[in-house]
């Protein structure tokens, strides 16, 4: 099999019912299989799949390993040349997959790609988690073509060129399986959130190319597992972002960047308090506390990443501070950068 589209499911019966038929319609051919990896669901997802989609390969994991480790375990049971990590809340379109695979075939120097991600509930606009390709600033804040912080743009074709990006969204990530495992896959200790950015940081640093191919289009619901307001999501985003910075920053930037982040994270917590979101404010402090606790176990990962880095300043990493640009300079779209 050349390509495996792998959907990681956790208690997602309703999402599978809504979106899996289109994934099958738009993806399956003699060279492509669709796989659902069940991540310890407690609903009737598995029974539903066995009854309604007996031809879909089912990988059953014994518990919920989270997004990162769940995919590592699922992909270890797949041997295709290309693997696609596809969220269960993605609505696919005609030729979405063939466009990505044809692009990878024609560009052997490209390791991973993502399509254009539009909002499934507002299809004229980009979707927050990925849009037309992800970037990051020097302090670890991610943003996208089509989405900078809270500003999500309407898709007017302004980002329809294929370009190198810093990170491809885990909502729909097509990657060469050999490179995925050669570069360590997703970090299972992250559980969920930021893990695809961490992987793409390693890819960039080691000379791989990640691109967005916007001729391929999918629609993403977003927030199917954790809503944007969830304190748990706040915690994971802040904790994992700090761990990612520690793992990947060069030594000469580590202390100044982390010092700045400490101040910025305090400001973020105070902002939550002003908004009356006390649990989110507490989650930020909890994230920093647990980052310090977990930091020692990432020491060897950091050493390995630094040793294997051959690209120290990827052109896809913005050397400014996106928060400053957004709130002070009023530059609220990617085109203004």
C-alpha distance (Angstrom), angle and dihedral (degrees) to the residues before:
residue distance angle dihedral
X1 . . .
X2 3.79 . .
X3 3.81 100.2 .
X4 3.79 134.1 24.4
X5 3.80 120.4 -166.7
X6 3.79 104.9 -156.3
X7 3.80 121.0 -164.3
X8 3.80 115.2 -167.2
X9 3.79 108.2 -148.6
X10 3.77 130.1 -164.5
X11 3.80 116.8 171.4
X12 3.79 88.3 -33.1
X13 3.81 102.7 135.8
X14 3.83 92.8 133.3
X15 3.80 92.6 48.3
X16 3.80 92.0 48.7
X17 3.78 89.9 50.0
X18 3.80 90.9 50.9
X19 3.81 102.5 40.8
X20 3.81 111.6 17.9
X21 3.84 95.1 77.6
X22 3.82 90.6 59.0
X23 3.80 92.2 46.0
X24 3.80 88.8 54.4
X25 3.81 92.9 44.7
X26 3.80 93.7 49.2
X27 3.81 99.0 38.1
X28 3.78 117.7 30.9
X29 3.79 118.8 97.6
X30 3.79 136.7 129.5
X31 3.81 90.7 -71.0
X32 3.82 99.2 40.4
X33 3.78 135.6 66.0
X34 3.79 130.8 -173.5
X35 3.79 116.0 -139.3
X36 3.79 129.2 -173.1
X37 3.80 114.6 -156.2
X38 3.79 109.9 -162.8
X39 3.79 112.1 -145.8
X40 3.80 100.2 -154.1
X41 3.81 97.2 -63.7
X42 3.79 118.6 -170.2
X43 3.81 95.4 -164.5
X44 3.82 124.4 76.4
X45 3.82 95.3 -85.7
X46 3.79 95.2 120.8
X47 3.80 94.4 47.2
X48 3.81 90.3 47.3
X49 3.81 91.7 52.6
X50 3.79 94.4 46.6
X51 3.80 91.3 50.2
X52 3.80 100.8 41.1
X53 3.81 104.5 25.8
X54 3.81 106.7 29.6
X55 3.82 89.6 153.8
X56 3.83 92.3 60.3
X57 3.77 112.2 94.1
X58 3.80 110.5 -117.7
X59 3.80 124.0 -155.3
X60 3.80 112.1 -168.3
X61 3.80 118.1 -156.7
X62 3.80 117.0 -161.1
X63 3.82 95.7 -127.1
X64 3.80 143.2 -1.7
X65 3.81 104.5 -71.0
X66 3.78 93.5 174.2
X67 3.79 125.7 -114.3
X68 3.80 96.8 -65.3
X69 3.79 103.7 45.8
X70 3.78 91.2 32.2
X71 3.78 89.4 62.2
X72 3.80 93.0 43.2
X73 3.79 90.4 55.9
X74 3.78 93.9 43.3
X75 3.81 95.6 47.6
X76 3.81 91.0 48.8
X77 3.81 85.1 68.0
X78 3.82 93.1 52.6
X79 3.80 125.8 79.3
X80 3.82 103.7 -175.6
X81 3.79 122.9 129.7
X82 3.80 91.3 -122.4
X83 3.79 127.6 32.6
X84 3.79 125.5 -167.6
X85 3.78 119.5 -155.0
X86 3.79 102.3 -150.7
X87 3.80 125.9 -178.7
X88 3.79 116.2 -130.5
X89 3.83 89.3 -124.0
X90 3.81 94.9 61.2
X91 3.80 121.2 113.8
X92 3.79 109.3 -153.8
X93 3.81 128.3 -152.7
X94 3.81 136.6 -149.8
X95 3.82 112.9 -63.0
X96 3.82 93.5 -1.1
X97 3.79 91.2 134.0
X98 3.80 101.0 36.4
X99 3.81 89.6 54.9
X100 3.80 91.3 54.7
X101 3.80 94.9 44.8
X102 3.80 93.6 45.5
X103 3.80 88.8 51.2
X104 3.81 91.9 50.7
X105 3.80 91.2 47.4
X106 3.82 90.9 51.3
X107 3.83 93.1 45.4
X108 3.82 109.4 45.8
X109 3.81 90.4 173.3
X110 3.80 90.7 65.5
X111 3.79 113.3 89.9
X112 3.81 102.1 -176.4
X113 3.80 139.3 11.2
X114 3.76 140.0 -176.6
X115 3.81 130.4 -159.7
X116 3.78 127.0 -127.5
X117 3.81 106.8 -74.6
X118 3.80 115.9 -146.8
X119 3.79 129.2 -178.5
X120 3.80 111.2 -92.7
X121 3.81 90.4 -152.8
X122 3.81 94.9 45.6
X123 3.76 105.5 26.4
X124 3.79 96.2 -175.2
X125 3.81 90.8 66.3
X126 3.78 137.7 64.4
X127 3.78 119.2 -104.0
X128 3.78 120.2 -116.0
X129 3.82 98.3 -123.6
X130 3.78 104.2 64.1
X131 3.82 108.5 -18.9
X132 3.84 106.8 173.5
X133 3.79 96.7 -20.5
X134 3.79 137.6 -40.6
X135 3.80 132.0 -100.6
X136 3.79 134.8 174.4
X137 3.79 136.4 -151.1
X138 3.80 126.0 -130.8
X139 3.83 91.2 -94.1
X140 3.78 95.0 54.8
X141 3.80 101.0 -100.0
X142 3.81 111.4 142.2
X143 3.78 125.8 -146.1
X144 3.80 137.0 160.5
X145 3.75 145.4 -138.4
X146 3.79 96.6 -92.0
X147 3.81 97.3 20.4
X148 3.79 128.4 61.1
X149 3.81 113.4 174.2
X150 3.82 104.8 -54.1
X151 3.81 97.5 -13.2
X152 3.80 113.0 98.2
X153 3.80 115.9 -174.8
X154 3.77 131.7 -141.6
X155 3.79 112.5 -110.7
X156 3.79 106.8 -113.2
X157 3.79 94.8 157.0
X158 3.80 90.9 -92.4
X159 3.80 92.2 131.5
X160 3.79 101.0 38.9
X161 3.80 96.1 122.4
X162 3.79 120.3 98.7
X163 3.81 109.5 -119.5
X164 3.80 140.9 163.6
X165 3.81 111.8 -91.3
X166 3.78 134.4 -172.1
X167 3.79 96.2 -125.1
X168 3.77 138.2 11.7
X169 3.77 118.1 -146.7
X170 3.79 118.9 -102.6
X171 3.80 87.3 -138.5
X172 3.81 88.2 78.9
X173 3.80 114.6 2.9
X174 3.79 122.2 162.0
X175 3.79 112.4 -165.8
X176 3.78 140.0 162.4
X177 3.80 103.9 -100.6
X178 3.81 93.5 -140.7
X179 3.81 91.4 55.9
X180 3.81 91.7 44.8
X181 3.79 92.7 60.9
X182 3.82 96.2 32.5
X183 3.81 89.2 60.1
X184 3.80 95.3 44.2
X185 3.80 103.3 -96.7
X186 3.78 120.3 -125.0
X187 3.79 117.1 -21.6
X188 3.79 104.6 -110.1
X189 3.81 92.0 -159.4
X190 3.80 88.9 69.4
X191 3.83 89.1 63.4
X192 3.81 91.5 -166.5
X193 3.83 139.4 -7.8
X194 3.82 128.1 41.5
X195 3.80 92.1 23.9
X196 3.80 94.4 113.1
X197 3.81 91.2 49.1
X198 3.80 89.6 51.1
X199 3.81 90.5 51.0
X200 3.80 92.3 47.1
X201 3.82 90.5 49.0
X202 3.81 87.9 58.3
X203 3.80 90.6 46.7
X204 3.81 92.4 51.1
X205 3.80 93.4 45.0
X206 3.79 91.9 51.1
X207 3.78 94.5 51.5
X208 3.79 100.9 -97.1
X209 3.80 122.2 137.0
X210 3.82 124.1 -128.1
X211 3.81 118.6 -170.2
X212 3.79 143.8 178.2
X213 3.80 115.5 -130.2
X214 3.82 102.9 -165.5
X215 3.80 95.0 -177.0
X216 3.80 83.1 79.9
X217 3.81 110.5 71.4
X218 3.81 133.0 -167.4
X219 3.79 133.1 166.6
X220 3.80 121.8 -129.8
X221 3.80 127.0 -159.1
X222 3.82 93.8 -162.2
X223 3.79 129.0 -162.7
X224 3.79 93.0 48.0
X225 3.81 92.9 138.4
X226 3.81 101.9 28.4
X227 3.80 126.2 10.7
X228 3.79 121.3 -128.1
X229 3.82 89.3 -108.9
X230 3.81 94.6 53.4
X231 3.83 114.6 121.9
X232 3.80 86.9 -148.8
X233 3.80 90.1 58.3
X234 3.81 90.4 47.0
X235 3.79 89.8 51.9
X236 3.80 94.9 49.2
X237 3.80 93.9 45.3
X238 3.81 94.5 50.7
X239 3.82 96.1 40.3
X240 3.78 95.6 45.5
X241 3.79 92.7 44.6
X242 3.81 90.0 56.9
X243 3.81 91.6 46.4
X244 3.80 89.9 49.3
X245 3.81 91.3 52.3
X246 3.79 91.7 49.0
X247 3.79 91.9 49.0
X248 3.79 96.7 49.1
X249 3.80 113.7 23.8
X250 3.82 117.3 106.5
X251 3.79 113.9 -113.6
X252 3.81 96.0 -108.3
X253 3.83 90.8 57.8
X254 3.79 101.5 37.9
X255 3.82 100.7 86.1
X256 3.83 98.7 41.5
X257 3.81 92.8 44.6
X258 3.80 94.2 47.7
X259 3.81 91.5 46.3
X260 3.79 90.3 53.3
X261 3.79 91.4 45.7
X262 3.81 91.2 52.5
X263 3.81 89.9 57.4
X264 3.79 93.5 42.8
X265 3.80 92.3 49.3
X266 3.80 90.6 51.8
X267 3.79 87.8 52.3
X268 3.81 89.9 49.9
X269 3.79 91.0 51.7
X270 3.79 91.6 50.1
X271 3.81 89.2 49.4
X272 3.81 89.5 55.4
X273 3.81 89.5 50.3
X274 3.79 92.2 52.1
X275 3.80 88.3 51.9
X276 3.80 90.3 51.8
X277 3.81 92.7 -112.5
X278 3.79 96.7 132.8
X279 3.80 95.2 161.6
X280 3.80 91.3 53.9
X281 3.80 90.3 48.2
X282 3.79 89.6 51.9
X283 3.82 89.7 47.4
X284 3.82 90.6 60.0
X285 3.80 91.9 55.0
X286 3.79 90.3 43.9
X287 3.78 89.5 52.5
X288 3.81 92.2 53.4
X289 3.81 91.7 46.2
X290 3.79 92.4 51.4
X291 3.79 92.2 43.7
X292 3.80 88.0 60.3
X293 3.80 90.9 47.5
X294 3.79 93.8 48.9
X295 3.80 97.6 39.5
X296 3.86 96.4 91.1
X297 3.81 92.7 59.0
X298 3.82 89.7 58.0
X299 3.79 95.2 53.1
X300 3.81 94.4 98.0
X301 3.81 91.5 45.5
X302 3.78 89.4 53.9
X303 3.79 92.3 49.8
X304 3.80 91.4 49.8
X305 3.80 93.0 47.4
X306 3.79 93.1 49.9
X307 3.81 91.5 47.0
X308 3.80 92.1 51.6
X309 3.80 97.1 44.3
X310 3.79 114.1 116.2
X311 3.84 98.0 159.0
X312 3.80 107.7 56.5
X313 3.81 99.4 174.9
X314 3.81 111.0 30.2
X315 3.78 111.9 -157.4
X316 3.80 87.9 -130.3
X317 3.82 92.0 64.9
X318 3.81 112.1 89.5
X319 3.80 110.8 -135.1
X320 3.80 94.8 -151.1
X321 3.81 133.7 70.1
X322 3.78 112.0 -91.7
X323 3.82 92.7 -158.6
X324 3.82 91.0 57.8
X325 3.79 91.9 47.8
X326 3.79 91.9 48.6
X327 3.80 102.2 44.7
X328 3.81 102.7 26.8
X329 3.80 105.7 28.1
X330 3.79 94.7 34.2
X331 3.81 93.6 -130.0
X332 3.77 99.2 147.0
X333 3.78 104.5 159.2
X334 3.78 133.4 56.9
X335 3.78 90.4 -116.1
X336 3.82 89.2 61.2
X337 3.79 93.1 56.6
